[in-house]
Amino acid sequence: MAMEYKNVRTTDISRREGLLSALDDLAPLPAPYDKNGLEPAFKDPKPEWAETNCCSLDGFCAIDTMKRPETQEEEDELKVKFLKGLEKLFLDANNKYLQPLSLTMEYCAKCNTCSEACHVYKAANGDEIYRPIFRVDVLRKLYKKYFTRSGKLLGSLTGADIDLDWETIARLGESAYRCNLCRRCAQVCPMGLDNGMAAREIRKIFSMEMGLAPTPVHAKGTQLQLKTGSSTGLTRPALLDTLEFIEEDTYERTGRKIKFPLDKKGADVLLFHNAGEFMAWPENPAAFAILLDEAGVDWTLSTDVVGYDSVNYGIWYDDVQAKNVAMAQFEAARKLGVKRIVIGECGHAHKAAVVGADRMADSEERGVPVESFLPMMAEFVRNGRLKFDPSKNDFPVTLHDPCNIVRQMGIVEPQREILRKIAPQFREMTPHGVDNYCCGGGSGFAIMNSYNFGDFRTKVSGRMKFAQILNAFADEMENPDIVKYVCAPCSNCKGTIRDLLQAYKATARYNVQYGGIVELMVNGLASMDRPYFEFLEAE
């Protein structure tokens, strides 16, 4: 059965009935998960989902808002909107992305180097629809058919051989959400083309022209953030209560007193957290407070609306939403008159505020320089402003490289400099650095749980990362008496790795723990009297 899905053609997206891929032949996992019974099974999809949504790509549904039209008029309207959005991608108004998109559309050599770099394609054991070039080739054929003279006149003779109907549009939209936008494919392309960026451009058609985006990313993400201040729904009063709780809890657990400085005018550093840290991993903002205070940094948090959440989901799917969030964040920094913004452990926030913001506004409009926390922390370690007892972290540690920080920004060495100083048993994943595999949660996947999409993240897009974790701890994996720590300095990556470890019961069975790098730093501080990690307190 699996071979059927290795031979799908791009034209099948509009002609083939049933699933284009059934994901019935996944890449094997390393020991001990090569044994029968240890890997969780896919949850069976409900038949009624296919009646209202598109599940015919591979049995999963990412765009929960994309409903099947009830009349031919509704389908025709969707087709008009799709084609209008497709045309706009290649107009001067899209000038920030027009050149790389045009090059990707025109010069692909179909060498499939990108496929071998794609963690989703490898996890699916080579199913054709997960090749990075598959969705782009569909886009290319549709553009040629409807917007070039040769395509209009000669049709299939020029490769313009895909028919446009709702199923085709929906499958293409779903396909854009089978890519984590990690851009590992772009890194290896011998032509310098960027199929990851092209997948994002497809998402833009659906959001900006058709009004269709996954609910967790848009309605419960970007829109909620602009309305309440945070993508988590955390309002300013709730933030203040949460920070007070974190201060009290940190003192009770560790004996260490902290006090979050709030809205301090003229501070050197405005620290931006992913607000998910306050809710899910409060030990992370507490660790930052301990480290910055011990290093003697003049810093503050903002309580302004949007000023306390570094999240910017818009960079995954919608240019307008991305700019709305980014400009609100910069406005919060300008109000305080801080000297610089430092982004905490959130990978996509790094990309949005440090790299993406360059495409949204000039430096004068942004007003405040932005940098990553990692070089700053490495400097504190290097110059002795933070002092450590590495024996406190004498257990196996491996490092996950967040794509947006490492591959897309080139911040590779600072985190390793820190880990070599504080973790005697640090070992690299293979591959690592700019060659790392995505955690599987990038570009929104970490928060997308509509219908059965969580299964795709856990068993497919996160598969290569889980295999890397198993291989990194191969010698100790099956000994539950040995703590094994996955250091993931990114909130969305942590969430995905948490879900992986829970789904495969790797923490319960084998004592595989996870967290950020600042928690590991605090645990190793010479000045700490008690372990910072709860899993060490139990020992």
N, C-alpha and C positions, 0 to 999 in steps of 0.2 A: 504493500500500500504506500509506503514512504516514497518510493521512486516516482510515484505519480506527482508528488509535490516538488520533486527536484527538476521537473521538466516543464514547469508552467512558463508560458510566454506572456509578454506584456499585453498582447492582444486579448488574452484570456480574461483580463480584468473586466472587459465589457461583454464577453461572450460565454464564459463558462458558468454553468450552474453549480450550486453547492459550494463547498469550501475550496478556496485556493490553496490552503494549507491546513492540515489537521494536527500538526505538531505531534505526530505519532512516532518520531524517531529523534529524540533529543540526544545531545552529546553525553557520553557517560561521565559520571562524577568520580573523583579519586576516592581512595579508601578513607574512611570505612563506609562511605556511601555508595560503593560499588556493589554492596551486598543487597540481596533482595529484601524489600520490606522497609528500608530505612528512609526512602524518599517519599514525601507526601504525593498523593495522586491529584490530578486536576479535578476540580469540582465540576460536576455535570452542569452545563448551561441549561437554562430553562427555555423550552420551545417558544414561549410567548415573547421572549426578548427579540427574536428574529422577526416577529410580526410587526414590531414598532421601530426597531433599530437595525443598523447594518451589523450583522454578525457573520457575513459570508466571506470575509477575508480569511479569518483563521479561527472563528468560533468565539472571539473576544470582542468586547465593545468598549472603546475608550471615550468616544464622543457621545455621551449620554443624551445630549441635547439635540442630536441629529435624528429627527423622527422621519419615518417613511411617509411620503406624501400620500394623501387620501384621494386626490384627484389629479387628472392630467394637467390641469391648470397650475396646481401647486408644483408639480414636477417641472413644468416649463419655466415657471418663475425661478426655481432653484437653478436651472440650467443657465438662464440669463444672468443671474447673479454670479454664478461660478465663472462664466466666460468673461464677465466684466472685471472680476477680480484677477483672472489670469492675464488679461490684457494690461491691467495696471502694473503688474509686476515688471513689465518691460517698457514702462514709460519713465520719463525723466524724473517724475515725482518720487520714484523709488531709487533715487540716485545713490543713496548710501549702500545699496545692495545690488544695483543694476549691473555693474561691471562684473563682479564675481559670479553672479547668477548667469549672465549671458555667456561668460567663458565656460561655465560648467555645462550649459546647454549645448554649446557649439563644438567643444573640443574633446569630449569624452572619447577615449580610444577603446572602450569596452575591454580593457585588459584584466579587469576584476581584481586588481591589487587591493582595492577598497574592500572587497568582499572578505578577503582573508584577514583584514584588519578589524572587521565588524564583529563585536562580541555577540550580537543577536543572531547574525547569520551562522556563526560557529556554534552557538548554543542549540540552534535548530538543526544542526547537522547538515546545513547546506540547502534548506528549503529556498526556492528561487525568489519568493516574494520578499525575503529579508535582505537580499542584496541591496546595498546602498544605491546602486544604479537603477533598480527596478522602478521605484516610484518616480525617479527623475526621468526615466525613459518614457513613462506614461505621460508625464507632464510635457515632455518634448513633442511627443506625437500629437497631443491635443492642441498644443500651440501651433504646430505646423499645419494641422488640419483646418483650424479656424482663423488663423491670422497671417498665413503666408500665401502668396499667389500660387506657388507650385502645389501646396497642399489643397487649396480650394479647387484647383483645376484638375489635378492628377490624382489626388486622394492617396489610395494605398500604394500606388506606384512610387510615391516619394516617402513612404513610411508613415503617412498620416492615416493609419488603419485601425484606429480605436473609435468605437461608437460611443456617443455621449448620452447617458441616461442616468437616473438617480443612483442605480447600483454602482455604476462606474465612478461617479462623483463620490459616493459614500465610501467605497473601497479605497479610493485614493486618499480621502481624508483620514480614514482609519490607518492607512499605511504610513502617513506622516507621523502618527502616534505609535509607531513601532520602532521609532528611532529615538535614541536618548540625546541626540544633538551633541554627542561627546566629541565629534569631529576627529576621531582617530582615523577615519577614512581619508579626511583631507590631509592629514599629516603624512600619509604614505603615498598619496597620489603622485605619480611621476610627472603629471601635467600641472600640478598645483591646483586642481579643481576641488570644489567643496560641496559634496553631496549632503553633508549635514546641514549646511546653511540652506541648501535648496529645500530640504524637508521642512525647515522653519518657514520658508517662503510659502510653501503649500498651506501650512497652518494659518498663515496670515490671510490667505484667500478666504478660508472658512470663517475666521473671526471677524476680520475687518470688512468683508463684503457681504458675507452670508449670515453673520451674527451667530456662528456656531463654534463653541469651544467647550471643553469638558467643564462641568459644574465645579469640581474641586479647584480648578485652576482659575476660572474666571469669576463666576457668581460668588462662590465661597472663598475665593482667593483675592484677586485684584480688586474687585468691586467692594468686597467686605473690608479690605484694607483701607481703601480710600474713604469709606464711610465711617468706620469705627477707629481706625488708626493701626490696625493689625490684621493680617491674613488669618490669624487665629480667632479673631473676634475680641481680643483682649483690649478693653477700653482703658483710658487713663486711670480712672479710679481702681479698676481691677489690677492694673499694673502696679500701682502704689501698694495695694494690699499684698500682691505677690512678692514684691521686693522686700517688704517687711517680714513676710513669712520666711523668705530665703535667708535673710540676715539671722533670724532667730534659729532656724533649723541648722544653719552652718555652725553657729556657736554651740548648740546642743550636741551636734555630731562630732565636732572637731576641737571645741574649746577655743576656736579662733573667732574673734570679733571682726565683723566687717560692717561697713556702712556705705551704701551706694550713693555717690554724689549725684545730685539731680539738678539739671538746668543751671549749671555753673557757668556764668558768663566769662568769656575770654580764656577758657581752659585750653591747654595745649592739645588735648585729645578728646574728641567726641567718639565714644565707642558705640558702634552699631552692632546689635545682636540680631540674629534671626529670632523673632519673638517666640518661635516654637521652643527655644531653649528655656525660656522662663516657665513654660508649661510642662514640657516633657522631661527636660534635663536641667533642672535648676542648679545642679552642681556645677554646670558649665559657666554661667555668669558669675556665680560665687567664686569659682577658680580664677576668673579674670580679675575680679576685685582683689583677691588675695595677692596675685602676682603684681598687678599694677601698683598697689599700695606698698608692697615690699620693695619694688624697684624705684619708688619715689616719683611716680608719674603724676602730673597734674592733669586729671581726667574727669570726665563727666558722662552721664547718660542724659538723653533728652526725654521729656515726657510729652512733647508736642505731638499732635496727631500725625501719624506716619513716621515721626522722628524716633520712635523706639523699636521699629521693625525694619530690618535691612532687606527683607524679602522684596523681590520685584519679579513676580511671575510673568509680567508682560514680555520680558525678553524671550520667552519661549514661544510666543504665539501672536503678539499684537504690538506694533510699533507705538501706537497712540497710548495704549495702556502703560507700556513701559516708560514712556516719557512722563506721563502724568504722575506716576509713582516716584520716579527719580527726581523730578523737579520739586515735589513736596518734601522729599528727604533732604535735598540740598537747602531748601528754604528753612528747614528746622535748624540746620547747622549754621546758616547765615544769621539767624535770629540770636543765637548764642555767641556769635563772634569767635568761635573756636578757631584754632590755628590749622587743624587738620582733622579729617575723619579717618578713623581706623576701623576696618571691617573685621568683625570677629569670625567665628567658625561657621561660615556659610559660603559655599562655593559659588553658587549662582549670584549671590550678592556682590562678590568680588567682581565677577564679570560685568554685572549691570552697572555698578557704581564706578569701577576703575576703567573698564574697557568700553562697555556699551555706552556710557554717558558721553564719550567723545563724539558719538554719532547723533546724540540727541541735542547737545548744546555746547557752545564754546566754553573755554575756561572762565571767561568773565561772567557768563550767565550762571555757571555752576558756582563759582565764587569761593569754593573751599577745596583744597587738594585732598585726594583720597589715597589711602595705602592699605596694604594688607597687614594684619597683626603678626604674621610669621617673621618677617625680617626684624621687626621691632623686638620680638621675644628672643630671637636668636642673638641679637645684639646684647640684650640683658644677660643672657647666659655667657656670652663671650667675654664681656667686660667685668663679670663677677657681681653685678648688681643683684643677681639671684644666685643663691648658694644651695647646693644639692648634696644629698646622701644617696648615691645611686643604689645602694644595697636595699633601699626601700622598694625599688622597682625591679628586684631580681627575679623576674619571671619572664617567659617568652612574650615578646612584643613584635608585632608586625605593623607595617604602615600601609594604609590605603591612600592613594594619591587622588584627591578630588579633581576631576577633569578640568573644571573651570579655573582652578587655582594653578594647577601644574601644567597641563598641556596647553591651555589657552592663555596663560599668563607667564609661564616660564619660571614660576616660583618652585624650585626643586630642592635646593640645598639647605635653606634655613631650617626646615623641619627635621632634616636628617642630622644636621649639626646639633640640634637640641636632643634628639633621641640618642645619639651616640654618647652624649654627656650624661643622660639620666637613666638610660635603660640598658644594663649590661648584656641582656640577651636579645637585643634588637636584631631582627633579620628582615631582609627585603622580601617582598612578594616577587613573583616572576610572571610576567614582566613588570617593571616598575618605572617610576619617573614619568616622563612624557609618553612612554609606551604603555602606561597602565591601562587596565580595563575599567570601564565605567562600573560603578556599583550596581547599575541597573535601575536606579531611581531618578536619574537625571532628566531634566526638561519637563518635570511635572509628575513623572511616574511614581515618585515617592509618596505622593498624596492622593493618587488616583485609585480609588477602590470601588468605583461604580460598577454594577453588575459583577462580572467575574474578572475584572482587569487585574486585581491583586494577584491572581494566579499567574498571569503573564509575567508580572514583575518578579515574583518569587522563583518561578521555575524556568523562565526563559531569559529575560533581560538581566537578571541578577545571577544567572547560572555560572558564568565565567568568573565572576568575583568570588562566589562561594567556593569554586574549585581552587582559586588562588589562596584563599584562606586555609583550606584543607591542606594544600601543598606546603604552605609556609610553616604549618605546625605538624608536619607529617610524623616527626619523631616522637612528639608528645601527645598527638591528637587523642589517642584512645586511653590515655591516663587521666581520669577525671580529678585526680588529686593535684594535678598541675594546673594552675591558673594560666590561661592563654588570653592575651589582650590584643584586640584589633583596634589600632589607633586610627580614627577617622576624623580629621579636623574639618568637618562639614556637617551641618545639621541634617540636610536631606540625605546625605550618605549614611549618617548614623541611623536615621529612621529606616532606611532600606536594609542596612546590615542587621539592625534589630529584628526586622521582619524575617530576614533570611534565617537568622539563628533561632528564632521562635518556630518558624515553619519546619525546619529540619531538626529541631530540638537539640541543637548543638550546645547550647548553654546548659540545659538540663542533663544531657548525656555526658558531655565532654568538658564542661567548665570553660567554654569559650566566651569571654566577656568582650565588651566593646565600650568605646567612649572617645572623647576628643583628646587633643594633645595637651591642652592646658590642665585638665584634670590629672593627667599623668605627671605633669610638671609639679603641681601642688603636692601630689602624693610623695614626690621625691624631695621636696624642700627640706633642707636641714632644720629649719625652724618649726616644722610641724611635729607635734607631740603624738598625734594619733594618725592612723591610716585615713586617707581621704576617701578611699573606695569602700563602699559597704561590703563588697564581696571579699575584701581582705579582713574586715572586722569580724566576719564569721569564722575565720580560721583560728 
